[in-house]
Amino acid sequence: MVLKVAKRGDVAPFIVMDVLKAAHDLEVEGASIMHMEIGQPGTGAPQGVIEAAKKALDTKQLGYTESFGIPELRSAIRDHYVKAYGVYVPLERIAVTTGSSGAFILSFIAAFEAGDKVAMASPGYPAYRNILTALDIEVVEIPVGPDTNFQPSPELLAACGEQLDGLIVASPSNPAGTMIDPAGLEALYGYCAEQGIRLISDEIYHGITYVDPAETMLRFGDDAVIINSFSKYFSMTGWRLGWMVLPLDLVGACERLAPNLFISAPSVSQHAAVAVFDCEDELQENLRKYKENRELLLRELPKAGFDKLASVDGGFYIYADVSEITNDSAAFCEAMLKEAGVASTPGVDFDPKNGHRFVRFSFARDPADMAEAARRLIKWRTS
């Protein structure tokens, strides 16, 4: 007897994780690999977080917490918005989640019905597309490129010809690292409000910017869903902790969904994360290293033939147009890994239609590793 397998699992693989596995397999065999594939800080959690985790393990009964998170952490997030943006958020709108992934799942289920149409920029973070597809929500790809700074606009949304139910934006973005200026964010917020489009703002790379600071969509009103994470700027990847700022009309739905789907975010991670907002010196030192890596790669990658690059306004990614080198970014990245010992992510992970012409490099590792990666790439491409 053949048993049924649900079609919702028939989504595209998360290719960057496949690249990571291939890189690790080569390392097991003794190869030296420079990791530019995964969007993970090369630094661990700040020391204050580690100490807070140790204290929690010694003194706390680390059981389930409230589904929206412990009050101390939610209060710290509220205070962060006041300090970082000058925006006050009522505590009842803040929900701590199991990573930003948990926040996406919660918000998508709460905000959209099966068959709804949700737009996202292409290239864009593949988990948006795959989670929505698994939930039977139609993904509307908005093609973006260098001419639009790899970001959507009201004009592009209007031109897509679809009656949209939702829009996901990310500034800084993954994979391109580009940002939307405050006027552009306000225009998108206004367009969505006028058209009845649920706006979800992915702000997980806030804090990692190189020209202007990132602006939160909360600046323009209370109707957008804001999603953030402790994994990127706060360097707590693997602690599986994120948060949402919800509009009031979604609070009740998420309060009911969260305990049924996840119970609560990891308890020890929550207690530890309260301390991260007092670790600004360490976090700024991490940012200094990202800036150093960015400058080095923008200088060195063109020497390897990667000279068509997105603007890298924020985050820790460089999105390179490699169409003059290859028409198969997946095969190109495989060769780069095996022959140069540099792991990178093919653009098809982010853009199924045009990503065969692009490669994403992550520069979140130690500056010495990035310098070695650049040296290898130049040698590989010029020898």
Secondary structure by P-SEA (a helix, b strand, c coil): cbbbbbcccccccaaaaaaaaaaaaaaaacccccccccccccccccaaaaaaaaaaaaccccccccccccaaaaaaaaaaaaaacccccccccbbbcccaaaaaaaaaaacccccbbbbbcccccaaaaaaaaaacbbbbbbbbcccccccccaaaaaaccccccbbbbbcccccccccccaaaaaaaaaaaaaaccbbbbbcccccccccbbbbbcccccccbbbbbcccccccccccccccccccccaaaaaaaaaaaccccccaaaaaaacccccaaaaaaaaaaaaaaaaaaaaacccccccccccccccccbbbbbcccccccaaaaaaaaaaaccbbbbccccccccccccbbbbbccccaaaaaaaaaaaaaaacc
